[in-house]
Amino acid sequence: MASTESGAGQMPASAQI
């Protein structure tokens, strides 16, 4: 999900990226 990368902080999954 590239959207999580651009919105780092919205989803905890962004921490994995």
Biopython code that builds the backbone (N, CA, C, O; Angstrom):
import numpy as np
from Bio.PDB.StructureBuilder import StructureBuilder

atoms = [
    (1, "MET", "N", (0.840, -1.207, 0.000)),
    (1, "MET", "CA", (0.000, 0.000, 0.000)),
    (1, "MET", "C", (0.876, 1.259, 0.000)),
    (1, "MET", "O", (1.473, 1.616, 1.015)),
    (2, "ALA", "N", (0.936, 1.897, -1.119)),
    (2, "ALA", "CA", (1.779, 3.084, -1.224)),
    (2, "ALA", "C", (1.182, 4.246, -0.435)),
    (2, "ALA", "O", (1.895, 5.157, -0.013)),
    (3, "SER", "N", (-0.139, 4.199, -0.243)),
    (3, "SER", "CA", (-0.815, 5.290, 0.468)),
    (3, "SER", "C", (-0.322, 5.388, 1.904)),
    (3, "SER", "O", (-0.277, 6.475, 2.479)),
    (4, "THR", "N", (0.048, 4.245, 2.479)),
    (4, "THR", "CA", (0.532, 4.233, 3.869)),
    (4, "THR", "C", (1.902, 4.892, 3.945)),
    (4, "THR", "O", (2.277, 5.486, 4.956)),
    (5, "GLU", "N", (2.639, 4.768, 2.837)),
    (5, "GLU", "CA", (3.988, 5.327, 2.820)),
    (5, "GLU", "C", (3.922, 6.860, 2.768)),
    (5, "GLU", "O", (4.697, 7.551, 3.431)),
    (6, "SER", "N", (2.987, 7.370, 1.972)),
    (6, "SER", "CA", (2.852, 8.815, 1.834)),
    (6, "SER", "C", (2.249, 9.422, 3.095)),
    (6, "SER", "O", (2.536, 10.564, 3.455)),
    (7, "GLY", "N", (1.415, 8.638, 3.753)),
    (7, "GLY", "CA", (0.766, 9.134, 4.966)),
    (7, "GLY", "C", (1.346, 8.470, 6.192)),
    (7, "GLY", "O", (0.603, 7.969, 7.037)),
    (8, "ALA", "N", (2.652, 8.457, 6.304)),
    (8, "ALA", "CA", (3.306, 7.800, 7.439)),
    (8, "ALA", "C", (2.835, 8.430, 8.744)),
    (8, "ALA", "O", (3.053, 9.617, 8.987)),
    (9, "GLY", "N", (2.196, 7.632, 9.570)),
    (9, "GLY", "CA", (1.686, 8.150, 10.828)),
    (9, "GLY", "C", (0.209, 7.822, 10.960)),
    (9, "GLY", "O", (-0.301, 7.658, 12.068)),
    (10, "GLN", "N", (-0.477, 7.726, 9.829)),
    (10, "GLN", "CA", (-1.897, 7.394, 9.859)),
    (10, "GLN", "C", (-2.087, 5.934, 10.260)),
    (10, "GLN", "O", (-2.952, 5.611, 11.074)),
    (11, "MET", "N", (-1.278, 5.066, 9.685)),
    (11, "MET", "CA", (-1.413, 3.641, 9.968)),
    (11, "MET", "C", (-0.134, 3.106, 10.614)),
    (11, "MET", "O", (0.967, 3.511, 10.242)),
    (12, "PRO", "N", (-0.280, 2.201, 11.578)),
    (12, "PRO", "CA", (0.869, 1.589, 12.237)),
    (12, "PRO", "C", (1.717, 0.780, 11.257)),
    (12, "PRO", "O", (2.888, 0.504, 11.517)),
    (13, "ALA", "N", (1.114, 0.404, 10.128)),
    (13, "ALA", "CA", (1.810, -0.392, 9.122)),
    (13, "ALA", "C", (2.939, 0.431, 8.482)),
    (13, "ALA", "O", (3.874, -0.122, 7.902)),
    (14, "SER", "N", (2.833, 1.753, 8.599)),
    (14, "SER", "CA", (3.850, 2.620, 8.008)),
    (14, "SER", "C", (5.200, 2.412, 8.686)),
    (14, "SER", "O", (6.244, 2.713, 8.106)),
    (15, "ALA", "N", (5.178, 1.901, 9.903)),
    (15, "ALA", "CA", (6.415, 1.651, 10.645)),
    (15, "ALA", "C", (7.208, 0.519, 9.999)),
    (15, "ALA", "O", (8.431, 0.454, 10.126)),
    (16, "GLN", "N", (6.501, -0.372, 9.304)),
    (16, "GLN", "CA", (7.171, -1.491, 8.635)),
    (16, "GLN", "C", (7.946, -1.002, 7.423)),
    (16, "GLN", "O", (8.975, -1.572, 7.061)),
    (17, "ILE", "N", (7.453, 0.046, 6.804)),
    (17, "ILE", "CA", (8.092, 0.562, 5.592)),
    (17, "ILE", "C", (9.329, 1.398, 5.941)),
    (17, "ILE", "O", (9.998, 1.915, 5.046)),
]
sb = StructureBuilder()
sb.init_structure("model")
sb.init_model(0)
sb.init_chain("A")
sb.init_seg("    ")
for serial, (resi, resn, name, xyz) in enumerate(atoms, 1):
    if name == "N":
        sb.init_residue(resn, " ", resi, " ")
    sb.init_atom(name, np.array(xyz, "f"), 0.0, 1.0, " ", f" {name:<3s}", serial, name[0])
structure = sb.get_structure()
